[in-house]
Every structure is written in C-alpha cells, then in structure tokens.
Amino acid sequence: MAEGKIPPAGKDPISRFNLIYMNLPMAERIQAVAVIDDQPVSWEMAHREINNKTKLGMGILDELIMLKII
C-alpha cells in the first residue's frame, strides 16, 4: 500500500492505527487525538499504550474506532 493512503477496513485496528500514526507529521503527534476519563490523550501516548496492548491502550483504540478515526 502506498504511503498516505487510508488503511483498508479489513486490517486489524492496531495495524490501521499504526499506519495512520506513521503518516502523521511529527508536530501533529503531540496533539490530542481523544479524551479518556476527562484526560486528553496525544497520538504519542496512544501509540505507546496501544502497541504495548495495555488496558488503557485498548480503551483508546475503542474510542478511536467509535470516533471513526481508524
């Protein structure tokens, strides 16, 4: 798949998240992507938590799916 393309819906959510994350400009990665328990979550934090498969990371992933970000 070419860079900058929207990931296909058939890919697993973590792969879709990582593809989107890799295509973000560096400056964008410090911006909030979601709010979990009234706390903003940056792309960087989401990346770390999701790839470590923490409980928080799976909650962030669910939120991003619900918001149709991934």
Secondary structure by P-SEA (a helix, b strand, c coil): ccccccccccccaaaaaaaaaaacccccccccccccccccccaaaaaaaaaaccaaaaaaaaaaaaaccc
